[in-house]
């Protein structure tokens, strides 16, 4: 079990556009709205560890806004894991060009 330090315990909204590892120190259970910019440099690496931090530190997320230029097909597996692991999620925002059919096809049972 990791020791956690809550820097801003009353924070409920987190908008992040910087180094992903630094974001973790601001994550806390009270955050219900989260906007993240996923830089292109992670396209060659899995965002799974970062998504696991989101699930672990912000389990009550209601709104998630993912901003990126990385194609959905590259992030599909990890995004499905993230979205299916956030039971309170009510609103998801993706970039306009994001190919949502990959995530929201009729065969994706994680939506239920």
C-alpha positions, 0 to 999 in steps of 0.5 A: 500500500502506498502512502498518500499525501493529499495536497489540496483536500477540498479540490473537486476539479483538476485540469492538467496540461503538464507532465503526467507523473506530476499530476498524480500528486494532485489527485485525490478522492474528492476530485469529480471533474478531471480534464487531461491533455495526453501528449503525443510523446506517450503514443509509443508507451502505454498510458496504463500506469497513469490510468491506474493512478486515475482509478486509484486516486480519483475513484469518484470521477463524474466527468472526464475530458481527454484531450489528445491528438493520439488516435483512438485505436492506439489508446482503445484497450487502455481507455476501455479499462479506464472507463469501465473502472470508473463506476460514477462516470457520467460524462466523457469528452473526447477530441472532435476527431476521435474515432468513437466507433472503436470504443462504443461499438455494439460489441463493447460490453463494458458500457452496461 
